[in-house]
Amino acid sequence: MRILINASVSGHVMNGFLVYCLNLLRALLPLLKAKGYDVCLVIPRGSILEELDVPKKYLPAICGMPKKRSPINPICRLLFNMFVLPFYT
């Protein structure tokens, strides 16, 4: 079975949410691999989660996490999650 983990909100700045996600994935991924699951992450380029040893699919550049916040970014990520992400699975 293939599992796609949507980590599209992960960014390049370490914060509490990202520390939690990173540690959760570090603990969860070996368990899933041992059970025979094929795991893939959906992340923006430059994400701290790039260090994990799993296949990755990258968000389009406009949907990534820019260094400066933009009002368009959350809207783009929402549209990506609704209309593009279902075709990744």
C-alpha positions in Angstrom: 0.0 0.0 0.0 1.2 3.5 -0.7 0.9 6.3 1.8 1.1 9.9 0.8 1.8 12.4 3.7 0.8 16.0 3.0 3.5 18.0 4.7 2.9 21.1 2.5 2.9 23.5 5.4 6.4 22.5 6.5 8.9 25.3 5.8 12.5 26.3 6.1 12.3 27.9 9.6 12.3 25.6 12.5 9.3 26.1 14.8 7.4 24.0 17.3 5.1 22.5 14.7 7.9 21.5 12.5 9.9 20.0 15.4 6.8 17.9 16.2 6.3 16.8 12.6 10.0 16.0 12.1 10.2 13.8 15.3 6.8 12.2 14.5 8.0 11.2 11.0 11.4 10.0 12.3 9.6 7.6 14.6 6.8 6.7 12.2 8.6 6.1 8.9 10.8 3.1 10.1 7.6 1.4 11.4 5.8 1.9 8.1 8.7 0.7 6.1 9.0 -2.4 8.3 5.4 -3.2 7.6 6.0 -2.9 3.8 4.2 0.4 3.2 5.5 2.7 0.4 5.6 6.2 1.9 6.0 9.5 0.0 6.0 13.1 1.4 4.5 16.1 -0.3 6.7 19.1 0.7 7.8 22.5 -0.6 11.4 22.9 -1.8 13.7 24.0 0.9 11.7 22.3 3.6 13.5 21.0 6.7 11.8 17.7 6.0 13.9 17.2 2.9 16.5 15.5 5.2 14.2 12.5 5.7 15.1 9.4 3.6 11.8 8.9 1.8 10.6 9.7 -1.7 9.3 13.2 -2.1 7.0 15.1 -4.4 7.5 18.8 -4.4 4.9 21.5 -4.4 4.9 23.9 -7.4 7.0 26.9 -6.7 4.1 29.2 -6.3 2.6 27.0 -3.6 5.9 26.8 -1.6 6.8 28.5 1.6 8.3 31.8 0.6 10.7 33.7 3.0 8.1 36.5 3.1 4.4 35.7 3.7 2.1 36.4 0.9 -1.7 36.6 0.9 -1.7 34.4 -2.2 0.3 31.6 -0.7 -2.5 30.0 1.6 -5.0 30.3 -1.3 -2.6 28.6 -3.7 -1.9 25.8 -1.1 -5.7 25.3 -0.6 -6.4 25.1 -4.3 -3.4 22.7 -4.7 -4.8 20.5 -1.8 -8.3 20.4 -3.3 -7.6 20.0 -7.1 -4.0 18.7 -7.6 -3.2 16.6 -4.6 -6.0 14.0 -5.2 -4.3 13.1 -8.5 -1.0 12.4 -6.7 -2.5 9.4 -4.9 
